[in-house]
């Protein structure tokens, strides 16, 4: 019997007898892995919304420098790309 490289799922060879317990064990491993992904992953709708908001924002990024927060982005002026930033005052 072989095993998958990432989740170590059981992969019976063509000449192996397939045991229901092996299939159930594989299903438990898959269920746990998918459950963990669901906890840490946004829904597709949320990802699309966040991505579209990011594209529309002129300065969607932030960085911290010398005790101050700044937001930054890119724009073009007269066809020339520009790096833009400003201090975030909250």
N, CA, C and O atoms as a CHARMM CRD file, in Angstrom:
* protein
*
  360
    1    1 UNK  N      0.84100  -1.17400   0.00000 PROA 1      0.00000
    2    1 UNK  CA     0.00000   0.00000   0.00000 PROA 1      0.00000
    3    1 UNK  C      0.88300   1.23400   0.00000 PROA 1      0.00000
    4    1 UNK  O      1.88700   1.30200   0.70900 PROA 1      0.00000
    5    2 UNK  N      0.48700   2.21200  -0.81400 PROA 2      0.00000
    6    2 UNK  CA     1.19300   3.48700  -0.85600 PROA 2      0.00000
    7    2 UNK  C      0.41200   4.51600  -0.04500 PROA 2      0.00000
    8    2 UNK  O     -0.73600   4.29000   0.33700 PROA 2      0.00000
    9    3 UNK  N      1.06900   5.66100   0.21100 PROA 3      0.00000
   10    3 UNK  CA     0.43100   6.74900   0.95000 PROA 3      0.00000
   11    3 UNK  C      0.67800   8.06400   0.20100 PROA 3      0.00000
   12    3 UNK  O      1.70500   8.23700  -0.45500 PROA 3      0.00000
   13    4 UNK  N     -0.28200   8.98200   0.31400 PROA 4      0.00000
   14    4 UNK  CA    -0.12900  10.28600  -0.33600 PROA 4      0.00000
   15    4 UNK  C      0.93300  11.09400   0.40500 PROA 4      0.00000
   16    4 UNK  O      1.11500  10.92100   1.61000 PROA 4      0.00000
   17    5 UNK  N      1.63900  11.98100  -0.31400 PROA 5      0.00000
   18    5 UNK  CA     2.75500  12.70500   0.30600 PROA 5      0.00000
   19    5 UNK  C      2.33700  13.77200   1.32400 PROA 5      0.00000
   20    5 UNK  O      3.08400  14.02300   2.27000 PROA 5      0.00000
   21    6 UNK  N      1.20200  14.39000   1.16600 PROA 6      0.00000
   22    6 UNK  CA     0.84200  15.50100   2.04800 PROA 6      0.00000
   23    6 UNK  C      0.02400  15.08600   3.26000 PROA 6      0.00000
   24    6 UNK  O      0.35400  15.46700   4.38300 PROA 6      0.00000
   25    7 UNK  N     -1.01600  14.32800   3.06100 PROA 7      0.00000
   26    7 UNK  CA    -1.91100  13.95300   4.15300 PROA 7      0.00000
   27    7 UNK  C     -1.73300  12.51300   4.60700 PROA 7      0.00000
   28    7 UNK  O     -2.40500  12.05900   5.53300 PROA 7      0.00000
   29    8 UNK  N     -0.82900  11.79900   3.95400 PROA 8      0.00000
   30    8 UNK  CA    -0.54900  10.40600   4.29300 PROA 8      0.00000
   31    8 UNK  C     -1.80100   9.52400   4.19100 PROA 8      0.00000
   32    8 UNK  O     -2.00700   8.61600   4.99700 PROA 8      0.00000
   33    9 UNK  N     -2.62500   9.81500   3.18500 PROA 9      0.00000
   34    9 UNK  CA    -3.80900   8.99300   2.95900 PROA 9      0.00000
   35    9 UNK  C     -3.39200   7.64000   2.40600 PROA 9      0.00000
   36    9 UNK  O     -2.40300   7.52900   1.68200 PROA 9      0.00000
   37   10 UNK  N     -4.14700   6.62800   2.75000 PROA 10     0.00000
   38   10 UNK  CA    -3.84300   5.27800   2.27900 PROA 10     0.00000
   39   10 UNK  C     -4.30300   5.12300   0.83200 PROA 10     0.00000
   40   10 UNK  O     -5.43100   5.47100   0.48400 PROA 10     0.00000
   41   11 UNK  N     -3.40400   4.59000  -0.00900 PROA 11     0.00000
   42   11 UNK  CA    -3.69800   4.34900  -1.41900 PROA 11     0.00000
   43   11 UNK  C     -3.44600   2.86900  -1.71500 PROA 11     0.00000
   44   11 UNK  O     -2.31400   2.47100  -1.98900 PROA 11     0.00000
   45   12 UNK  N     -4.49200   2.06800  -1.66100 PROA 12     0.00000
   46   12 UNK  CA    -4.30600   0.63700  -1.92300 PROA 12     0.00000
   47   12 UNK  C     -3.80500   0.39200  -3.34700 PROA 12     0.00000
   48   12 UNK  O     -4.23900   1.04700  -4.29500 PROA 12     0.00000
   49   13 UNK  N     -2.89600  -0.55100  -3.47600 PROA 13     0.00000
   50   13 UNK  CA    -2.45700  -0.97700  -4.80500 PROA 13     0.00000
   51   13 UNK  C     -3.55900  -1.81000  -5.44300 PROA 13     0.00000
   52   13 UNK  O     -4.49200  -2.23400  -4.76200 PROA 13     0.00000
   53   14 UNK  N     -3.45800  -2.04200  -6.72800 PROA 14     0.00000
   54   14 UNK  CA    -4.48700  -2.79300  -7.45700 PROA 14     0.00000
   55   14 UNK  C     -4.66500  -4.20800  -6.91100 PROA 14     0.00000
   56   14 UNK  O     -5.73800  -4.79800  -7.03700 PROA 14     0.00000
   57   15 UNK  N     -3.62200  -4.73900  -6.31300 PROA 15     0.00000
   58   15 UNK  CA    -3.71200  -6.11100  -5.79200 PROA 15     0.00000
   59   15 UNK  C     -4.08800  -6.15600  -4.30700 PROA 15     0.00000
   60   15 UNK  O     -4.26200  -7.24300  -3.75600 PROA 15     0.00000
   61   16 UNK  N     -4.21600  -5.00300  -3.65400 PROA 16     0.00000
   62   16 UNK  CA    -4.57400  -4.96300  -2.22900 PROA 16     0.00000
   63   16 UNK  C     -6.07500  -5.12200  -2.03500 PROA 16     0.00000
   64   16 UNK  O     -6.87400  -4.72900  -2.88400 PROA 16     0.00000
   65   17 UNK  N     -6.43800  -5.70600  -0.90200 PROA 17     0.00000
   66   17 UNK  CA    -7.84600  -5.70100  -0.50000 PROA 17     0.00000
   67   17 UNK  C     -8.14600  -4.32300   0.08600 PROA 17     0.00000
   68   17 UNK  O     -7.35100  -3.77600   0.85100 PROA 17     0.00000
   69   18 UNK  N     -9.28300  -3.77800  -0.27400 PROA 18     0.00000
   70   18 UNK  CA    -9.66900  -2.46400   0.23400 PROA 18     0.00000
   71   18 UNK  C    -10.49900  -2.66500   1.48900 PROA 18     0.00000
   72   18 UNK  O    -11.49800  -3.38500   1.48000 PROA 18     0.00000
   73   19 UNK  N    -10.07800  -2.02600   2.56000 PROA 19     0.00000
   74   19 UNK  CA   -10.79100  -2.11700   3.82100 PROA 19     0.00000
   75   19 UNK  C    -11.61900  -0.84900   4.03700 PROA 19     0.00000
   76   19 UNK  O    -11.13800   0.26400   3.82600 PROA 19     0.00000
   77   20 UNK  N    -12.85500  -1.03600   4.45500 PROA 20     0.00000
   78   20 UNK  CA   -13.71100   0.10200   4.75700 PROA 20     0.00000
   79   20 UNK  C    -13.07400   0.96600   5.83600 PROA 20     0.00000
   80   20 UNK  O    -13.20200   2.19000   5.79500 PROA 20     0.00000
   81   21 UNK  N    -12.40000   0.36300   6.79000 PROA 21     0.00000
   82   21 UNK  CA   -11.75300   1.12900   7.86000 PROA 21     0.00000
   83   21 UNK  C    -10.67800   2.07300   7.29400 PROA 21     0.00000
   84   21 UNK  O    -10.50000   3.18000   7.80100 PROA 21     0.00000
   85   22 UNK  N     -9.95600   1.63000   6.23500 PROA 22     0.00000
   86   22 UNK  CA    -8.96700   2.50300   5.59300 PROA 22     0.00000
   87   22 UNK  C     -9.65600   3.68300   4.91900 PROA 22     0.00000
   88   22 UNK  O     -9.18900   4.81800   5.02000 PROA 22     0.00000
   89   23 UNK  N    -10.76200   3.42100   4.23400 PROA 23     0.00000
   90   23 UNK  CA   -11.51000   4.50700   3.59100 PROA 23     0.00000
   91   23 UNK  C    -12.04100   5.49000   4.62800 PROA 23     0.00000
   92   23 UNK  O    -11.96500   6.70400   4.43800 PROA 23     0.00000
   93   24 UNK  N    -12.57600   4.96500   5.71900 PROA 24     0.00000
   94   24 UNK  CA   -13.09000   5.83500   6.77400 PROA 24     0.00000
   95   24 UNK  C    -11.97400   6.67100   7.40200 PROA 24     0.00000
   96   24 UNK  O    -12.16800   7.84600   7.71000 PROA 24     0.00000
   97   25 UNK  N    -10.82100   6.06300   7.58500 PROA 25     0.00000
   98   25 UNK  CA    -9.68100   6.78800   8.13800 PROA 25     0.00000
   99   25 UNK  C     -9.26400   7.92500   7.20300 PROA 25     0.00000
  100   25 UNK  O     -8.98300   9.03700   7.64900 PROA 25     0.00000
  101   26 UNK  N     -9.22800   7.62900   5.89400 PROA 26     0.00000
  102   26 UNK  CA    -8.91800   8.66800   4.91000 PROA 26     0.00000
  103   26 UNK  C     -9.93900   9.80300   4.97800 PROA 26     0.00000
  104   26 UNK  O     -9.57200  10.97700   4.92700 PROA 26     0.00000
  105   27 UNK  N    -11.22400   9.45100   5.09300 PROA 27     0.00000
  106   27 UNK  CA   -12.27700  10.46700   5.15400 PROA 27     0.00000
  107   27 UNK  C    -12.12200  11.34500   6.38600 PROA 27     0.00000
  108   27 UNK  O    -12.33800  12.55500   6.31500 PROA 27     0.00000
  109   28 UNK  N    -11.74900  10.74800   7.52000 PROA 28     0.00000
  110   28 UNK  CA   -11.54300  11.53400   8.74200 PROA 28     0.00000
  111   28 UNK  C    -10.39400  12.52900   8.56900 PROA 28     0.00000
  112   28 UNK  O    -10.49400  13.67600   9.00500 PROA 28     0.00000
  113   29 UNK  N     -9.31300  12.09400   7.93700 PROA 29     0.00000
  114   29 UNK  CA    -8.16600  12.97400   7.70000 PROA 29     0.00000
  115   29 UNK  C     -8.57400  14.11900   6.77300 PROA 29     0.00000
  116   29 UNK  O     -8.24000  15.27600   7.02900 PROA 29     0.00000
  117   30 UNK  N     -9.29800  13.79700   5.69700 PROA 30     0.00000
  118   30 UNK  CA    -9.75600  14.83600   4.76500 PROA 30     0.00000
  119   30 UNK  C    -10.71600  15.80800   5.43800 PROA 30     0.00000
  120   30 UNK  O    -10.61400  17.01800   5.23800 PROA 30     0.00000
  121   31 UNK  N    -11.64200  15.28900   6.22900 PROA 31     0.00000
  122   31 UNK  CA   -12.61000  16.13500   6.91400 PROA 31     0.00000
  123   31 UNK  C    -11.90800  17.10300   7.85700 PROA 31     0.00000
  124   31 UNK  O    -12.26800  18.27900   7.92000 PROA 31     0.00000
  125   32 UNK  N    -10.91900  16.62300   8.58400 PROA 32     0.00000
  126   32 UNK  CA   -10.18200  17.48600   9.49600 PROA 32     0.00000
  127   32 UNK  C     -9.42400  18.56700   8.72800 PROA 32     0.00000
  128   32 UNK  O     -9.43800  19.73100   9.12900 PROA 32     0.00000
  129   33 UNK  N     -8.76500  18.19900   7.62900 PROA 33     0.00000
  130   33 UNK  CA    -7.98500  19.15700   6.85100 PROA 33     0.00000
  131   33 UNK  C     -8.88800  20.22900   6.24100 PROA 33     0.00000
  132   33 UNK  O     -8.55000  21.41200   6.27000 PROA 33     0.00000
  133   34 UNK  N    -10.02200  19.82700   5.69500 PROA 34     0.00000
  134   34 UNK  CA   -10.95500  20.78600   5.10200 PROA 34     0.00000
  135   34 UNK  C    -11.55200  21.67900   6.18700 PROA 34     0.00000
  136   34 UNK  O    -11.72700  22.87700   5.96900 PROA 34     0.00000
  137   35 UNK  N    -11.86300  21.11600   7.34000 PROA 35     0.00000
  138   35 UNK  CA   -12.38600  21.90600   8.44500 PROA 35     0.00000
  139   35 UNK  C    -11.41600  22.98900   8.88700 PROA 35     0.00000
  140   35 UNK  O    -11.82700  24.11400   9.17200 PROA 35     0.00000
  141   36 UNK  N    -10.13700  22.65900   8.94700 PROA 36     0.00000
  142   36 UNK  CA    -9.12700  23.64800   9.32200 PROA 36     0.00000
  143   36 UNK  C     -9.02200  24.74400   8.27400 PROA 36     0.00000
  144   36 UNK  O     -8.85800  25.91500   8.61600 PROA 36     0.00000
  145   37 UNK  N     -9.11500  24.37700   6.99800 PROA 37     0.00000
  146   37 UNK  CA    -9.08000  25.38100   5.92700 PROA 37     0.00000
  147   37 UNK  C    -10.28400  26.31400   6.01200 PROA 37     0.00000
  148   37 UNK  O    -10.15300  27.52300   5.82100 PROA 37     0.00000
  149   38 UNK  N    -11.44600  25.75400   6.29700 PROA 38     0.00000
  150   38 UNK  CA   -12.65300  26.57200   6.38300 PROA 38     0.00000
  151   38 UNK  C    -12.56700  27.58500   7.50800 PROA 38     0.00000
  152   38 UNK  O    -13.10000  28.68800   7.39100 PROA 38     0.00000
  153   39 UNK  N    -11.90700  27.22800   8.58900 PROA 39     0.00000
  154   39 UNK  CA   -11.78300  28.14800   9.72600 PROA 39     0.00000
  155   39 UNK  C    -10.89600  29.34200   9.39700 PROA 39     0.00000
  156   39 UNK  O    -11.09700  30.43400   9.92900 PROA 39     0.00000
  157   40 UNK  N     -9.92000  29.13800   8.52500 PROA 40     0.00000
  158   40 UNK  CA    -8.93100  30.18600   8.26600 PROA 40     0.00000
  159   40 UNK  C     -9.08300  30.84900   6.90300 PROA 40     0.00000
  160   40 UNK  O     -8.30500  31.74700   6.57700 PROA 40     0.00000
  161   41 UNK  N    -10.04000  30.44500   6.11300 PROA 41     0.00000
  162   41 UNK  CA   -10.19000  30.97900   4.76900 PROA 41     0.00000
  163   41 UNK  C    -11.48200  31.76400   4.65000 PROA 41     0.00000
  164   41 UNK  O    -12.53200  31.33700   5.13000 PROA 41     0.00000
  165   42 UNK  N    -11.39200  32.92100   4.00200 PROA 42     0.00000
  166   42 UNK  CA   -12.58500  33.71000   3.75800 PROA 42     0.00000
  167   42 UNK  C    -13.41200  33.05500   2.64800 PROA 42     0.00000
  168   42 UNK  O    -12.89300  32.28700   1.83900 PROA 42     0.00000
  169   43 UNK  N    -14.69100  33.37000   2.62900 PROA 43     0.00000
  170   43 UNK  CA   -15.53300  32.85200   1.55800 PROA 43     0.00000
  171   43 UNK  C    -15.13700  33.52200   0.24100 PROA 43     0.00000
  172   43 UNK  O    -14.52700  34.59100   0.24200 PROA 43     0.00000
  173   44 UNK  N    -15.48200  32.89900  -0.86100 PROA 44     0.00000
  174   44 UNK  CA   -15.16700  33.45100  -2.18100 PROA 44     0.00000
  175   44 UNK  C    -15.78300  34.83300  -2.33000 PROA 44     0.00000
  176   44 UNK  O    -15.14800  35.73700  -2.87300 PROA 44     0.00000
  177   45 UNK  N    -17.01400  35.01000  -1.85400 PROA 45     0.00000
  178   45 UNK  CA   -17.66600  36.31400  -1.94400 PROA 45     0.00000
  179   45 UNK  C    -16.90300  37.38200  -1.18800 PROA 45     0.00000
  180   45 UNK  O    -16.74800  38.50100  -1.67900 PROA 45     0.00000
  181   46 UNK  N    -16.41700  37.04400   0.02000 PROA 46     0.00000
  182   46 UNK  CA   -15.63500  38.00100   0.80200 PROA 46     0.00000
  183   46 UNK  C    -14.31300  38.32000   0.11300 PROA 46     0.00000
  184   46 UNK  O    -13.87700  39.47100   0.10600 PROA 46     0.00000
  185   47 UNK  N    -13.67700  37.30800  -0.46500 PROA 47     0.00000
  186   47 UNK  CA   -12.41900  37.53700  -1.17400 PROA 47     0.00000
  187   47 UNK  C    -12.62500  38.46400  -2.36700 PROA 47     0.00000
  188   47 UNK  O    -11.82400  39.37000  -2.59700 PROA 47     0.00000
  189   48 UNK  N    -13.70400  38.24000  -3.13000 PROA 48     0.00000
  190   48 UNK  CA   -13.99300  39.09600  -4.28300 PROA 48     0.00000
  191   48 UNK  C    -14.25200  40.52800  -3.83900 PROA 48     0.00000
  192   48 UNK  O    -13.75300  41.47000  -4.45400 PROA 48     0.00000
  193   49 UNK  N    -15.03000  40.69600  -2.77300 PROA 49     0.00000
  194   49 UNK  CA   -15.33900  42.03400  -2.25500 PROA 49     0.00000
  195   49 UNK  C    -14.06300  42.73700  -1.81400 PROA 49     0.00000
  196   49 UNK  O    -13.82700  43.89000  -2.17400 PROA 49     0.00000
  197   50 UNK  N    -13.24000  42.04000  -1.03300 PROA 50     0.00000
  198   50 UNK  CA   -11.98800  42.62900  -0.55500 PROA 50     0.00000
  199   50 UNK  C    -11.05000  42.96800  -1.70800 PROA 50     0.00000
  200   50 UNK  O    -10.38000  44.00100  -1.68100 PROA 50     0.00000
  201   51 UNK  N    -11.00000  42.11300  -2.71200 PROA 51     0.00000
  202   51 UNK  CA   -10.13000  42.34800  -3.86300 PROA 51     0.00000
  203   51 UNK  C    -10.60300  43.56600  -4.64300 PROA 51     0.00000
  204   51 UNK  O     -9.79200  44.40200  -5.04100 PROA 51     0.00000
  205   52 UNK  N    -11.91600  43.67100  -4.86400 PROA 52     0.00000
  206   52 UNK  CA   -12.45300  44.81700  -5.59800 PROA 52     0.00000
  207   52 UNK  C    -12.23200  46.11800  -4.83500 PROA 52     0.00000
  208   52 UNK  O    -11.89600  47.13900  -5.43500 PROA 52     0.00000
  209   53 UNK  N    -12.41900  46.09000  -3.50900 PROA 53     0.00000
  210   53 UNK  CA   -12.14500  47.27900  -2.69400 PROA 53     0.00000
  211   53 UNK  C    -10.67300  47.65600  -2.78400 PROA 53     0.00000
  212   53 UNK  O    -10.33300  48.83700  -2.85500 PROA 53     0.00000
  213   54 UNK  N     -9.81200  46.66600  -2.78000 PROA 54     0.00000
  214   54 UNK  CA    -8.37000  46.89700  -2.88700 PROA 54     0.00000
  215   54 UNK  C     -8.03500  47.57500  -4.21600 PROA 54     0.00000
  216   54 UNK  O     -7.24500  48.51800  -4.25700 PROA 54     0.00000
  217   55 UNK  N     -8.64100  47.08800  -5.30000 PROA 55     0.00000
  218   55 UNK  CA    -8.36600  47.66400  -6.61300 PROA 55     0.00000
  219   55 UNK  C     -8.84600  49.10900  -6.71700 PROA 55     0.00000
  220   55 UNK  O     -8.20700  49.93100  -7.37300 PROA 55     0.00000
  221   56 UNK  N     -9.96200  49.41800  -6.07400 PROA 56     0.00000
  222   56 UNK  CA   -10.52700  50.75900  -6.15200 PROA 56     0.00000
  223   56 UNK  C     -9.80800  51.76500  -5.26000 PROA 56     0.00000
  224   56 UNK  O     -9.83000  52.96400  -5.53800 PROA 56     0.00000
  225   57 UNK  N     -9.17600  51.29300  -4.20200 PROA 57     0.00000
  226   57 UNK  CA    -8.48900  52.19200  -3.27400 PROA 57     0.00000
  227   57 UNK  C     -7.22700  52.73800  -3.91500 PROA 57     0.00000
  228   57 UNK  O     -6.45500  51.99400  -4.52000 PROA 57     0.00000
  229   58 UNK  N     -7.02100  54.04400  -3.78100 PROA 58     0.00000
  230   58 UNK  CA    -5.83000  54.64800  -4.36500 PROA 58     0.00000
  231   58 UNK  C     -4.57500  54.26000  -3.59000 PROA 58     0.00000
  232   58 UNK  O     -3.51100  54.06300  -4.17700 PROA 58     0.00000
  233   59 UNK  N     -4.70300  54.15200  -2.26800 PROA 59     0.00000
  234   59 UNK  CA    -3.55400  53.77500  -1.43500 PROA 59     0.00000
  235   59 UNK  C     -3.97900  52.67200  -0.46100 PROA 59     0.00000
  236   59 UNK  O     -4.21500  52.94500   0.71600 PROA 59     0.00000
  237   60 UNK  N     -4.07800  51.42400  -0.94600 PROA 60     0.00000
  238   60 UNK  CA    -4.60300  50.34500  -0.10900 PROA 60     0.00000
  239   60 UNK  C     -3.59500  49.71600   0.84400 PROA 60     0.00000
  240   60 UNK  O     -3.98200  48.92800   1.70700 PROA 60     0.00000
  241   61 UNK  N     -2.32300  50.04000   0.71100 PROA 61     0.00000
  242   61 UNK  CA    -1.28900  49.38700   1.52100 PROA 61     0.00000
  243   61 UNK  C     -0.86100  50.28400   2.67600 PROA 61     0.00000
  244   61 UNK  O     -1.04300  51.50100   2.63700 PROA 61     0.00000
  245   62 UNK  N     -0.28200  49.65500   3.71500 PROA 62     0.00000
  246   62 UNK  CA     0.21600  50.41300   4.85500 PROA 62     0.00000
  247   62 UNK  C      1.62200  49.95100   5.21100 PROA 62     0.00000
  248   62 UNK  O      1.99600  48.79900   4.99000 PROA 62     0.00000
  249   63 UNK  N      2.39100  50.88500   5.77100 PROA 63     0.00000
  250   63 UNK  CA     3.68700  50.51700   6.33200 PROA 63     0.00000
  251   63 UNK  C      3.97100  51.39200   7.54100 PROA 63     0.00000
  252   63 UNK  O      3.41200  52.47900   7.68400 PROA 63     0.00000
  253   64 UNK  N      4.84100  50.90800   8.40000 PROA 64     0.00000
  254   64 UNK  CA     5.19800  51.59300   9.63700 PROA 64     0.00000
  255   64 UNK  C      6.64900  52.01100   9.53400 PROA 64     0.00000
  256   64 UNK  O      7.51200  51.18600   9.23200 PROA 64     0.00000
  257   65 UNK  N      6.93500  53.30000   9.78400 PROA 65     0.00000
  258   65 UNK  CA     8.30200  53.77900   9.67300 PROA 65     0.00000
  259   65 UNK  C      8.53400  54.88900  10.70000 PROA 65     0.00000
  260   65 UNK  O      7.77800  55.85800  10.77400 PROA 65     0.00000
  261   66 UNK  N      9.57800  54.72500  11.47700 PROA 66     0.00000
  262   66 UNK  CA     9.99600  55.75800  12.40900 PROA 66     0.00000
  263   66 UNK  C      8.86400  56.20300  13.34400 PROA 66     0.00000
  264   66 UNK  O      8.70700  57.39200  13.62200 PROA 66     0.00000
  265   67 UNK  N      8.07800  55.23000  13.82200 PROA 67     0.00000
  266   67 UNK  CA     7.02100  55.52200  14.77400 PROA 67     0.00000
  267   67 UNK  C      5.72600  56.04300  14.16500 PROA 67     0.00000
  268   67 UNK  O      4.82300  56.44900  14.89500 PROA 67     0.00000
  269   68 UNK  N      5.62200  56.03800  12.84400 PROA 68     0.00000
  270   68 UNK  CA     4.41800  56.54900  12.17800 PROA 68     0.00000
  271   68 UNK  C      3.90100  55.53500  11.16700 PROA 68     0.00000
  272   68 UNK  O      4.67400  54.79100  10.56300 PROA 68     0.00000
  273   69 UNK  N      2.59100  55.51700  10.99500 PROA 69     0.00000
  274   69 UNK  CA     1.95500  54.68000   9.97300 PROA 69     0.00000
  275   69 UNK  C      1.72400  55.51300   8.71700 PROA 69     0.00000
  276   69 UNK  O      1.36900  56.68900   8.78200 PROA 69     0.00000
  277   70 UNK  N      1.93700  54.87000   7.58000 PROA 70     0.00000
  278   70 UNK  CA     1.69600  55.50500   6.27900 PROA 70     0.00000
  279   70 UNK  C      0.85000  54.56800   5.43300 PROA 70     0.00000
  280   70 UNK  O      0.90200  53.35000   5.60200 PROA 70     0.00000
  281   71 UNK  N      0.08600  55.12700   4.54100 PROA 71     0.00000
  282   71 UNK  CA    -0.58600  54.31200   3.52600 PROA 71     0.00000
  283   71 UNK  C      0.06100  54.66300   2.19900 PROA 71     0.00000
  284   71 UNK  O      0.53900  55.77900   1.99600 PROA 71     0.00000
  285   72 UNK  N      0.06700  53.69100   1.30200 PROA 72     0.00000
  286   72 UNK  CA     0.74300  53.90500   0.03100 PROA 72     0.00000
  287   72 UNK  C      0.05300  53.16300  -1.10200 PROA 72     0.00000
  288   72 UNK  O     -0.77000  52.27400  -0.88100 PROA 72     0.00000
  289   73 UNK  N      0.41100  53.55200  -2.32000 PROA 73     0.00000
  290   73 UNK  CA    -0.12900  52.92200  -3.50800 PROA 73     0.00000
  291   73 UNK  C      0.59800  53.43100  -4.74300 PROA 73     0.00000
  292   73 UNK  O      1.65100  54.06200  -4.65500 PROA 73     0.00000
  293   74 UNK  N      0.01900  53.14600  -5.87400 PROA 74     0.00000
  294   74 UNK  CA     0.57800  53.58500  -7.15400 PROA 74     0.00000
  295   74 UNK  C     -0.49800  54.28800  -7.95300 PROA 74     0.00000
  296   74 UNK  O     -1.68600  54.00700  -7.79500 PROA 74     0.00000
  297   75 UNK  N     -0.08800  55.18700  -8.79700 PROA 75     0.00000
  298   75 UNK  CA    -0.99500  55.83400  -9.74700 PROA 75     0.00000
  299   75 UNK  C     -0.17300  56.19400 -10.97200 PROA 75     0.00000
  300   75 UNK  O      1.05400  56.09700 -10.96800 PROA 75     0.00000
  301   76 UNK  N     -0.85500  56.60200 -11.99600 PROA 76     0.00000
  302   76 UNK  CA    -0.16400  57.10400 -13.18000 PROA 76     0.00000
  303   76 UNK  C     -0.58500  58.54400 -13.40700 PROA 76     0.00000
  304   76 UNK  O     -1.75100  58.90100 -13.23300 PROA 76     0.00000
  305   77 UNK  N      0.36200  59.34900 -13.78900 PROA 77     0.00000
  306   77 UNK  CA     0.09000  60.73600 -14.13500 PROA 77     0.00000
  307   77 UNK  C      0.80900  61.02400 -15.44200 PROA 77     0.00000
  308   77 UNK  O      2.02600  60.87100 -15.54400 PROA 77     0.00000
  309   78 UNK  N      0.03500  61.44500 -16.44600 PROA 78     0.00000
  310   78 UNK  CA     0.58100  61.65700 -17.78800 PROA 78     0.00000
  311   78 UNK  C      1.28800  60.40700 -18.30800 PROA 78     0.00000
  312   78 UNK  O      2.30800  60.49400 -18.99200 PROA 78     0.00000
  313   79 UNK  N      0.72800  59.24300 -17.97300 PROA 79     0.00000
  314   79 UNK  CA     1.28400  57.98500 -18.44100 PROA 79     0.00000
  315   79 UNK  C      2.48900  57.49300 -17.67100 PROA 79     0.00000
  316   79 UNK  O      3.03400  56.43700 -17.99100 PROA 79     0.00000
  317   80 UNK  N      2.91700  58.23100 -16.66600 PROA 80     0.00000
  318   80 UNK  CA     4.08400  57.84700 -15.87700 PROA 80     0.00000
  319   80 UNK  C      3.63600  57.25400 -14.54400 PROA 80     0.00000
  320   80 UNK  O      2.81500  57.86100 -13.85500 PROA 80     0.00000
  321   81 UNK  N      4.15000  56.08600 -14.16100 PROA 81     0.00000
  322   81 UNK  CA     3.78100  55.50300 -12.85400 PROA 81     0.00000
  323   81 UNK  C      4.40600  56.30100 -11.71500 PROA 81     0.00000
  324   81 UNK  O      5.53000  56.79000 -11.82500 PROA 81     0.00000
  325   82 UNK  N      3.66500  56.42000 -10.63300 PROA 82     0.00000
  326   82 UNK  CA     4.14800  57.13000  -9.46300 PROA 82     0.00000
  327   82 UNK  C      3.86400  56.31700  -8.20800 PROA 82     0.00000
  328   82 UNK  O      2.81300  55.68700  -8.09100 PROA 82     0.00000
  329   83 UNK  N      4.79800  56.33600  -7.28100 PROA 83     0.00000
  330   83 UNK  CA     4.62500  55.78300  -5.95600 PROA 83     0.00000
  331   83 UNK  C      4.08000  56.91300  -5.09300 PROA 83     0.00000
  332   83 UNK  O      4.68200  57.98500  -5.04300 PROA 83     0.00000
  333   84 UNK  N      2.96500  56.70200  -4.41600 PROA 84     0.00000
  334   84 UNK  CA     2.38300  57.74600  -3.58700 PROA 84     0.00000
  335   84 UNK  C      2.19000  57.22800  -2.17200 PROA 84     0.00000
  336   84 UNK  O      1.93000  56.04300  -1.96200 PROA 84     0.00000
  337   85 UNK  N      2.31900  58.12900  -1.20000 PROA 85     0.00000
  338   85 UNK  CA     2.09400  57.73500   0.19400 PROA 85     0.00000
  339   85 UNK  C      1.73100  58.97100   0.98900 PROA 85     0.00000
  340   85 UNK  O      1.98300  60.10000   0.56800 PROA 85     0.00000
  341   86 UNK  N      1.12900  58.73400   2.15800 PROA 86     0.00000
  342   86 UNK  CA     0.81700  59.81000   3.09100 PROA 86     0.00000
  343   86 UNK  C      0.74500  59.22900   4.48800 PROA 86     0.00000
  344   86 UNK  O      0.44700  58.04800   4.67200 PROA 86     0.00000
  345   87 UNK  N      1.01900  60.06500   5.46000 PROA 87     0.00000
  346   87 UNK  CA     0.93600  59.64000   6.84500 PROA 87     0.00000
  347   87 UNK  C     -0.53300  59.40700   7.22000 PROA 87     0.00000
  348   87 UNK  O     -1.42300  60.16200   6.82700 PROA 87     0.00000
  349   88 UNK  N     -0.75100  58.35600   7.98000 PROA 88     0.00000
  350   88 UNK  CA    -2.09900  58.05100   8.46100 PROA 88     0.00000
  351   88 UNK  C     -2.26700  58.73200   9.80900 PROA 88     0.00000
  352   88 UNK  O     -1.54800  58.43100  10.76200 PROA 88     0.00000
  353   89 UNK  N     -3.20700  59.63800   9.87900 PROA 89     0.00000
  354   89 UNK  CA    -3.48500  60.33800  11.13900 PROA 89     0.00000
  355   89 UNK  C     -4.84500  59.86300  11.61900 PROA 89     0.00000
  356   89 UNK  O     -5.86600  60.09200  10.97100 PROA 89     0.00000
  357   90 UNK  N     -4.83900  59.20200  12.76000 PROA 90     0.00000
  358   90 UNK  CA    -6.09500  58.63800  13.26700 PROA 90     0.00000
  359   90 UNK  C     -6.54000  59.33300  14.51700 PROA 90     0.00000
  360   90 UNK  O     -7.57800  58.98700  15.08000 PROA 90     0.00000
